[in-house]
Amino acid sequence: MSTETHPAAQPSTLAQPSTPKAPGGIFTPGEPIALDQAFASFDALWSPRIATSVNDYDVRLTKVQGEHLWHVHDHTDEFFLVLGGELHIDLREPAGERRVTLPQGSVFTVPRGIEHKPSAPTGARLLLFEPTGTPTVGDRHDEIPDHVDATTGHALSE
């Protein structure tokens, strides 16, 4: 039996927490993040906050209401977890258009290359899991409305 430890099983000495504590901030690197507190720390809609990172992926929190825009992520899937409210995702798939409705507690992954448009008529709170640097408006998109933040995510303490 080998006593060698796989490199991935060892703690990284290069890990950098993605939620630095801002002066007067409420989030401390290496400490648990209370989701209620995290959501209470910002008001902007369609403007995700990066709660933490896992390997090369961001865990983003966002509040949404109304419609986003039709867009496509050419190189990555997009994962949605509805923490509160209800989310609709309209999809344009090879077989035609359809709508997926996600009540609180539901998850859904939009496959890469599928045009989609999220919406939440009464509002929702979401957790998104996607590669670091993924733009919220995808690689191809309709005109960006003023209420949608074209970003790759903001620090939770912003």
mmCIF file of the C-alpha atoms, coordinates in Angstrom:
data_MODEL
# 
_entry.id   MODEL 
# 
loop_
_atom_site.group_PDB 
_atom_site.id 
_atom_site.type_symbol 
_atom_site.label_atom_id 
_atom_site.label_alt_id 
_atom_site.label_comp_id 
_atom_site.label_asym_id 
_atom_site.label_entity_id 
_atom_site.label_seq_id 
_atom_site.pdbx_PDB_ins_code 
_atom_site.Cartn_x 
_atom_site.Cartn_y 
_atom_site.Cartn_z 
_atom_site.occupancy 
_atom_site.B_iso_or_equiv 
_atom_site.pdbx_formal_charge 
_atom_site.auth_seq_id 
_atom_site.auth_comp_id 
_atom_site.auth_asym_id 
_atom_site.auth_atom_id 
_atom_site.pdbx_PDB_model_num 
ATOM 1   C CA . MET A 1 1   ? 0.000   0.000  0.000   1.00 0.00 ? 1   MET A CA 1 
ATOM 2   C CA . SER A 1 2   ? 1.337   3.393  -0.981  1.00 0.00 ? 2   SER A CA 1 
ATOM 3   C CA . THR A 1 3   ? 1.629   6.115  1.646   1.00 0.00 ? 3   THR A CA 1 
ATOM 4   C CA . GLU A 1 4   ? 1.794   8.826  -0.996  1.00 0.00 ? 4   GLU A CA 1 
ATOM 5   C CA . THR A 1 5   ? -0.842  11.539 -0.679  1.00 0.00 ? 5   THR A CA 1 
ATOM 6   C CA . HIS A 1 6   ? -2.515  12.755 -3.829  1.00 0.00 ? 6   HIS A CA 1 
ATOM 7   C CA . PRO A 1 7   ? -1.715  16.476 -4.305  1.00 0.00 ? 7   PRO A CA 1 
ATOM 8   C CA . ALA A 1 8   ? -5.422  17.357 -4.512  1.00 0.00 ? 8   ALA A CA 1 
ATOM 9   C CA . ALA A 1 9   ? -5.963  15.816 -1.065  1.00 0.00 ? 9   ALA A CA 1 
ATOM 10  C CA . GLN A 1 10  ? -3.513  18.202 0.585   1.00 0.00 ? 10  GLN A CA 1 
ATOM 11  C CA . PRO A 1 11  ? -4.582  21.677 1.711   1.00 0.00 ? 11  PRO A CA 1 
ATOM 12  C CA . SER A 1 12  ? -3.576  24.341 -0.769  1.00 0.00 ? 12  SER A CA 1 
ATOM 13  C CA . THR A 1 13  ? -1.040  26.878 0.407   1.00 0.00 ? 13  THR A CA 1 
ATOM 14  C CA . LEU A 1 14  ? -2.011  29.077 -2.541  1.00 0.00 ? 14  LEU A CA 1 
ATOM 15  C CA . ALA A 1 15  ? -5.702  29.435 -1.702  1.00 0.00 ? 15  ALA A CA 1 
ATOM 16  C CA . GLN A 1 16  ? -6.860  33.029 -1.488  1.00 0.00 ? 16  GLN A CA 1 
ATOM 17  C CA . PRO A 1 17  ? -10.262 33.682 0.095   1.00 0.00 ? 17  PRO A CA 1 
ATOM 18  C CA . SER A 1 18  ? -12.509 35.560 -2.318  1.00 0.00 ? 18  SER A CA 1 
ATOM 19  C CA . THR A 1 19  ? -14.408 37.546 0.308   1.00 0.00 ? 19  THR A CA 1 
ATOM 20  C CA . PRO A 1 20  ? -11.905 39.903 1.915   1.00 0.00 ? 20  PRO A CA 1 
ATOM 21  C CA . LYS A 1 21  ? -13.179 41.817 4.902   1.00 0.00 ? 21  LYS A CA 1 
ATOM 22  C CA . ALA A 1 22  ? -13.755 45.403 3.918   1.00 0.00 ? 22  ALA A CA 1 
ATOM 23  C CA . PRO A 1 23  ? -13.263 48.106 6.536   1.00 0.00 ? 23  PRO A CA 1 
ATOM 24  C CA . GLY A 1 24  ? -16.372 47.802 8.668   1.00 0.00 ? 24  GLY A CA 1 
ATOM 25  C CA . GLY A 1 25  ? -17.370 44.735 6.632   1.00 0.00 ? 25  GLY A CA 1 
ATOM 26  C CA . ILE A 1 26  ? -19.210 41.740 8.009   1.00 0.00 ? 26  ILE A CA 1 
ATOM 27  C CA . PHE A 1 27  ? -17.475 38.917 6.115   1.00 0.00 ? 27  PHE A CA 1 
ATOM 28  C CA . THR A 1 28  ? -14.178 37.446 7.273   1.00 0.00 ? 28  THR A CA 1 
ATOM 29  C CA . PRO A 1 29  ? -12.062 35.100 5.123   1.00 0.00 ? 29  PRO A CA 1 
ATOM 30  C CA . GLY A 1 30  ? -12.023 31.543 6.409   1.00 0.00 ? 30  GLY A CA 1 
ATOM 31  C CA . GLU A 1 31  ? -15.215 31.984 8.433   1.00 0.00 ? 31  GLU A CA 1 
ATOM 32  C CA . PRO A 1 32  ? -18.726 30.712 7.668   1.00 0.00 ? 32  PRO A CA 1 
ATOM 33  C CA . ILE A 1 33  ? -21.030 33.007 5.720   1.00 0.00 ? 33  ILE A CA 1 
ATOM 34  C CA . ALA A 1 34  ? -24.629 33.310 6.908   1.00 0.00 ? 34  ALA A CA 1 
ATOM 35  C CA . LEU A 1 35  ? -26.701 33.531 3.730   1.00 0.00 ? 35  LEU A CA 1 
ATOM 36  C CA . ASP A 1 36  ? -29.352 35.770 5.311   1.00 0.00 ? 36  ASP A CA 1 
ATOM 37  C CA . GLN A 1 37  ? -26.617 38.230 6.331   1.00 0.00 ? 37  GLN A CA 1 
ATOM 38  C CA . ALA A 1 38  ? -24.996 38.009 2.912   1.00 0.00 ? 38  ALA A CA 1 
ATOM 39  C CA . PHE A 1 39  ? -28.247 38.792 1.089   1.00 0.00 ? 39  PHE A CA 1 
ATOM 40  C CA . ALA A 1 40  ? -28.973 41.637 3.532   1.00 0.00 ? 40  ALA A CA 1 
ATOM 41  C CA . SER A 1 41  ? -25.617 43.237 2.649   1.00 0.00 ? 41  SER A CA 1 
ATOM 42  C CA . PHE A 1 42  ? -26.710 44.342 -0.845  1.00 0.00 ? 42  PHE A CA 1 
ATOM 43  C CA . ASP A 1 43  ? -29.836 45.555 -2.635  1.00 0.00 ? 43  ASP A CA 1 
ATOM 44  C CA . ALA A 1 44  ? -28.916 45.552 -6.333  1.00 0.00 ? 44  ALA A CA 1 
ATOM 45  C CA . LEU A 1 45  ? -30.902 43.228 -8.587  1.00 0.00 ? 45  LEU A CA 1 
ATOM 46  C CA . TRP A 1 46  ? -29.293 41.063 -11.304 1.00 0.00 ? 46  TRP A CA 1 
ATOM 47  C CA . SER A 1 47  ? -25.871 41.954 -9.821  1.00 0.00 ? 47  SER A CA 1 
ATOM 48  C CA . PRO A 1 48  ? -24.292 38.819 -8.294  1.00 0.00 ? 48  PRO A CA 1 
ATOM 49  C CA . ARG A 1 49  ? -21.958 38.847 -5.310  1.00 0.00 ? 49  ARG A CA 1 
ATOM 50  C CA . ILE A 1 50  ? -19.168 36.283 -5.040  1.00 0.00 ? 50  ILE A CA 1 
ATOM 51  C CA . ALA A 1 51  ? -19.635 34.550 -1.690  1.00 0.00 ? 51  ALA A CA 1 
ATOM 52  C CA . THR A 1 52  ? -16.650 32.242 -2.121  1.00 0.00 ? 52  THR A CA 1 
ATOM 53  C CA . SER A 1 53  ? -14.703 30.262 -4.696  1.00 0.00 ? 53  SER A CA 1 
ATOM 54  C CA . VAL A 1 54  ? -14.321 26.514 -5.072  1.00 0.00 ? 54  VAL A CA 1 
ATOM 55  C CA . ASN A 1 55  ? -11.307 25.609 -7.195  1.00 0.00 ? 55  ASN A CA 1 
ATOM 56  C CA . ASP A 1 56  ? -11.842 27.698 -10.345 1.00 0.00 ? 56  ASP A CA 1 
ATOM 57  C CA . TYR A 1 57  ? -15.569 28.297 -9.773  1.00 0.00 ? 57  TYR A CA 1 
ATOM 58  C CA . ASP A 1 58  ? -17.418 31.192 -8.144  1.00 0.00 ? 58  ASP A CA 1 
ATOM 59  C CA . VAL A 1 59  ? -20.320 30.661 -5.783  1.00 0.00 ? 59  VAL A CA 1 
ATOM 60  C CA . ARG A 1 60  ? -22.449 33.726 -6.501  1.00 0.00 ? 60  ARG A CA 1 
ATOM 61  C CA . LEU A 1 61  ? -25.462 35.097 -4.652  1.00 0.00 ? 61  LEU A CA 1 
ATOM 62  C CA . THR A 1 62  ? -27.924 37.323 -6.440  1.00 0.00 ? 62  THR A CA 1 
ATOM 63  C CA . LYS A 1 63  ? -31.301 38.923 -5.995  1.00 0.00 ? 63  LYS A CA 1 
ATOM 64  C CA . VAL A 1 64  ? -33.482 39.029 -9.091  1.00 0.00 ? 64  VAL A CA 1 
ATOM 65  C CA . GLN A 1 65  ? -36.825 40.468 -10.111 1.00 0.00 ? 65  GLN A CA 1 
ATOM 66  C CA . GLY A 1 66  ? -38.320 41.083 -13.534 1.00 0.00 ? 66  GLY A CA 1 
ATOM 67  C CA . GLU A 1 67  ? -36.553 39.848 -16.658 1.00 0.00 ? 67  GLU A CA 1 
ATOM 68  C CA . HIS A 1 68  ? -32.882 39.319 -17.463 1.00 0.00 ? 68  HIS A CA 1 
ATOM 69  C CA . LEU A 1 69  ? -32.046 39.067 -21.184 1.00 0.00 ? 69  LEU A CA 1 
ATOM 70  C CA . TRP A 1 70  ? -31.654 36.363 -23.807 1.00 0.00 ? 70  TRP A CA 1 
ATOM 71  C CA . HIS A 1 71  ? -28.049 35.185 -23.712 1.00 0.00 ? 71  HIS A CA 1 
ATOM 72  C CA . VAL A 1 72  ? -25.772 32.199 -24.344 1.00 0.00 ? 72  VAL A CA 1 
ATOM 73  C CA . HIS A 1 73  ? -22.719 30.864 -22.532 1.00 0.00 ? 73  HIS A CA 1 
ATOM 74  C CA . ASP A 1 74  ? -20.753 29.202 -25.338 1.00 0.00 ? 74  ASP A CA 1 
ATOM 75  C CA . HIS A 1 75  ? -18.205 27.393 -23.159 1.00 0.00 ? 75  HIS A CA 1 
ATOM 76  C CA . THR A 1 76  ? -19.865 26.649 -19.833 1.00 0.00 ? 76  THR A CA 1 
ATOM 77  C CA . ASP A 1 77  ? -23.071 25.389 -18.266 1.00 0.00 ? 77  ASP A CA 1 
ATOM 78  C CA . GLU A 1 78  ? -24.942 27.691 -15.865 1.00 0.00 ? 78  GLU A CA 1 
ATOM 79  C CA . PHE A 1 79  ? -26.170 26.300 -12.515 1.00 0.00 ? 79  PHE A CA 1 
ATOM 80  C CA . PHE A 1 80  ? -29.119 27.855 -10.646 1.00 0.00 ? 80  PHE A CA 1 
ATOM 81  C CA . LEU A 1 81  ? -30.257 27.074 -7.072  1.00 0.00 ? 81  LEU A CA 1 
ATOM 82  C CA . VAL A 1 82  ? -33.382 28.950 -5.981  1.00 0.00 ? 82  VAL A CA 1 
ATOM 83  C CA . LEU A 1 83  ? -33.009 29.846 -2.294  1.00 0.00 ? 83  LEU A CA 1 
ATOM 84  C CA . GLY A 1 84  ? -36.154 31.978 -2.135  1.00 0.00 ? 84  GLY A CA 1 
ATOM 85  C CA . GLY A 1 85  ? -39.008 32.929 -4.431  1.00 0.00 ? 85  GLY A CA 1 
ATOM 86  C CA . GLU A 1 86  ? -39.546 31.426 -7.873  1.00 0.00 ? 86  GLU A CA 1 
ATOM 87  C CA . LEU A 1 87  ? -37.454 31.613 -11.036 1.00 0.00 ? 87  LEU A CA 1 
ATOM 88  C CA . HIS A 1 88  ? -38.535 31.043 -14.633 1.00 0.00 ? 88  HIS A CA 1 
ATOM 89  C CA . ILE A 1 89  ? -35.982 30.208 -17.311 1.00 0.00 ? 89  ILE A CA 1 
ATOM 90  C CA . ASP A 1 90  ? -37.067 30.436 -20.941 1.00 0.00 ? 90  ASP A CA 1 
ATOM 91  C CA . LEU A 1 91  ? -34.963 28.197 -23.182 1.00 0.00 ? 91  LEU A CA 1 
ATOM 92  C CA . ARG A 1 92  ? -34.431 28.112 -26.941 1.00 0.00 ? 92  ARG A CA 1 
ATOM 93  C CA . GLU A 1 93  ? -33.399 24.528 -27.585 1.00 0.00 ? 93  GLU A CA 1 
ATOM 94  C CA . PRO A 1 94  ? -32.975 22.630 -30.870 1.00 0.00 ? 94  PRO A CA 1 
ATOM 95  C CA . ALA A 1 95  ? -36.423 21.028 -30.301 1.00 0.00 ? 95  ALA A CA 1 
ATOM 96  C CA . GLY A 1 96  ? -38.056 24.434 -29.738 1.00 0.00 ? 96  GLY A CA 1 
ATOM 97  C CA . GLU A 1 97  ? -38.751 26.919 -26.969 1.00 0.00 ? 97  GLU A CA 1 
ATOM 98  C CA . ARG A 1 98  ? -39.849 25.962 -23.466 1.00 0.00 ? 98  ARG A CA 1 
ATOM 99  C CA . ARG A 1 99  ? -40.061 27.448 -19.982 1.00 0.00 ? 99  ARG A CA 1 
ATOM 100 C CA . VAL A 1 100 ? -38.687 25.820 -16.833 1.00 0.00 ? 100 VAL A CA 1 
ATOM 101 C CA . THR A 1 101 ? -40.237 26.966 -13.539 1.00 0.00 ? 101 THR A CA 1 
ATOM 102 C CA . LEU A 1 102 ? -38.074 26.632 -10.439 1.00 0.00 ? 102 LEU A CA 1 
ATOM 103 C CA . PRO A 1 103 ? -39.771 27.034 -7.062  1.00 0.00 ? 103 PRO A CA 1 
ATOM 104 C CA . GLN A 1 104 ? -37.749 27.615 -3.894  1.00 0.00 ? 104 GLN A CA 1 
ATOM 105 C CA . GLY A 1 105 ? -35.393 24.708 -3.229  1.00 0.00 ? 105 GLY A CA 1 
ATOM 106 C CA . SER A 1 106 ? -35.047 23.728 -6.908  1.00 0.00 ? 106 SER A CA 1 
ATOM 107 C CA . VAL A 1 107 ? -31.896 23.421 -8.988  1.00 0.00 ? 107 VAL A CA 1 
ATOM 108 C CA . PHE A 1 108 ? -31.457 23.543 -12.747 1.00 0.00 ? 108 PHE A CA 1 
ATOM 109 C CA . THR A 1 109 ? -28.498 23.596 -15.109 1.00 0.00 ? 109 THR A CA 1 
ATOM 110 C CA . VAL A 1 110 ? -28.686 25.348 -18.466 1.00 0.00 ? 110 VAL A CA 1 
ATOM 111 C CA . PRO A 1 111 ? -26.329 23.452 -20.794 1.00 0.00 ? 111 PRO A CA 1 
ATOM 112 C CA . ARG A 1 112 ? -23.599 25.382 -22.577 1.00 0.00 ? 112 ARG A CA 1 
ATOM 113 C CA . GLY A 1 113 ? -24.669 26.749 -25.933 1.00 0.00 ? 113 GLY A CA 1 
ATOM 114 C CA . ILE A 1 114 ? -28.385 26.977 -25.047 1.00 0.00 ? 114 ILE A CA 1 
ATOM 115 C CA . GLU A 1 115 ? -29.932 30.428 -25.351 1.00 0.00 ? 115 GLU A CA 1 
ATOM 116 C CA . HIS A 1 116 ? -31.864 31.295 -22.199 1.00 0.00 ? 116 HIS A CA 1 
ATOM 117 C CA . LYS A 1 117 ? -33.585 34.156 -20.381 1.00 0.00 ? 117 LYS A CA 1 
ATOM 118 C CA . PRO A 1 118 ? -34.178 34.015 -16.608 1.00 0.00 ? 118 PRO A CA 1 
ATOM 119 C CA . SER A 1 119 ? -37.050 35.960 -15.059 1.00 0.00 ? 119 SER A CA 1 
ATOM 120 C CA . ALA A 1 120 ? -38.699 36.296 -11.661 1.00 0.00 ? 120 ALA A CA 1 
ATOM 121 C CA . PRO A 1 121 ? -41.974 38.247 -11.745 1.00 0.00 ? 121 PRO A CA 1 
ATOM 122 C CA . THR A 1 122 ? -42.245 38.355 -7.930  1.00 0.00 ? 122 THR A CA 1 
ATOM 123 C CA . GLY A 1 123 ? -38.525 38.195 -7.132  1.00 0.00 ? 123 GLY A CA 1 
ATOM 124 C CA . ALA A 1 124 ? -36.109 35.450 -6.134  1.00 0.00 ? 124 ALA A CA 1 
ATOM 125 C CA . ARG A 1 125 ? -32.817 34.840 -4.357  1.00 0.00 ? 125 ARG A CA 1 
ATOM 126 C CA . LEU A 1 126 ? -30.381 32.612 -6.202  1.00 0.00 ? 126 LEU A CA 1 
ATOM 127 C CA . LEU A 1 127 ? -27.098 30.805 -5.729  1.00 0.00 ? 127 LEU A CA 1 
ATOM 128 C CA . LEU A 1 128 ? -25.162 30.433 -8.982  1.00 0.00 ? 128 LEU A CA 1 
ATOM 129 C CA . PHE A 1 129 ? -22.154 28.187 -9.506  1.00 0.00 ? 129 PHE A CA 1 
ATOM 130 C CA . GLU A 1 130 ? -20.031 28.960 -12.546 1.00 0.00 ? 130 GLU A CA 1 
ATOM 131 C CA . PRO A 1 131 ? -16.406 29.282 -13.647 1.00 0.00 ? 131 PRO A CA 1 
ATOM 132 C CA . THR A 1 132 ? -14.606 32.349 -12.320 1.00 0.00 ? 132 THR A CA 1 
ATOM 133 C CA . GLY A 1 133 ? -14.772 35.151 -14.860 1.00 0.00 ? 133 GLY A CA 1 
ATOM 134 C CA . THR A 1 134 ? -18.038 34.042 -16.489 1.00 0.00 ? 134 THR A CA 1 
ATOM 135 C CA . PRO A 1 135 ? -19.965 37.157 -17.555 1.00 0.00 ? 135 PRO A CA 1 
ATOM 136 C CA . THR A 1 136 ? -23.564 37.409 -16.329 1.00 0.00 ? 136 THR A CA 1 
ATOM 137 C CA . VAL A 1 137 ? -24.691 38.279 -19.856 1.00 0.00 ? 137 VAL A CA 1 
ATOM 138 C CA . GLY A 1 138 ? -22.947 35.340 -21.517 1.00 0.00 ? 138 GLY A CA 1 
ATOM 139 C CA . ASP A 1 139 ? -20.792 35.354 -24.616 1.00 0.00 ? 139 ASP A CA 1 
ATOM 140 C CA . ARG A 1 140 ? -23.606 36.433 -26.948 1.00 0.00 ? 140 ARG A CA 1 
ATOM 141 C CA . HIS A 1 141 ? -26.656 38.407 -25.869 1.00 0.00 ? 141 HIS A CA 1 
ATOM 142 C CA . ASP A 1 142 ? -29.447 40.831 -26.680 1.00 0.00 ? 142 ASP A CA 1 
ATOM 143 C CA . GLU A 1 143 ? -29.023 44.516 -25.884 1.00 0.00 ? 143 GLU A CA 1 
ATOM 144 C CA . ILE A 1 144 ? -28.286 44.864 -22.166 1.00 0.00 ? 144 ILE A CA 1 
ATOM 145 C CA . PRO A 1 145 ? -31.083 46.697 -20.319 1.00 0.00 ? 145 PRO A CA 1 
ATOM 146 C CA . ASP A 1 146 ? -30.195 49.255 -17.638 1.00 0.00 ? 146 ASP A CA 1 
ATOM 147 C CA . HIS A 1 147 ? -31.429 47.014 -14.800 1.00 0.00 ? 147 HIS A CA 1 
ATOM 148 C CA . VAL A 1 148 ? -28.996 44.173 -15.668 1.00 0.00 ? 148 VAL A CA 1 
ATOM 149 C CA . ASP A 1 149 ? -25.411 44.405 -14.394 1.00 0.00 ? 149 ASP A CA 1 
ATOM 150 C CA . ALA A 1 150 ? -22.981 43.089 -17.039 1.00 0.00 ? 150 ALA A CA 1 
ATOM 151 C CA . THR A 1 151 ? -20.334 41.771 -14.653 1.00 0.00 ? 151 THR A CA 1 
ATOM 152 C CA . THR A 1 152 ? -18.301 38.724 -13.712 1.00 0.00 ? 152 THR A CA 1 
ATOM 153 C CA . GLY A 1 153 ? -19.439 39.202 -10.102 1.00 0.00 ? 153 GLY A CA 1 
ATOM 154 C CA . HIS A 1 154 ? -18.712 41.634 -7.285  1.00 0.00 ? 154 HIS A CA 1 
ATOM 155 C CA . ALA A 1 155 ? -17.040 40.929 -3.953  1.00 0.00 ? 155 ALA A CA 1 
ATOM 156 C CA . LEU A 1 156 ? -19.634 40.197 -1.293  1.00 0.00 ? 156 LEU A CA 1 
ATOM 157 C CA . SER A 1 157 ? -18.336 43.079 0.821   1.00 0.00 ? 157 SER A CA 1 
ATOM 158 C CA . GLU A 1 158 ? -18.881 45.655 -1.977  1.00 0.00 ? 158 GLU A CA 1 
# 
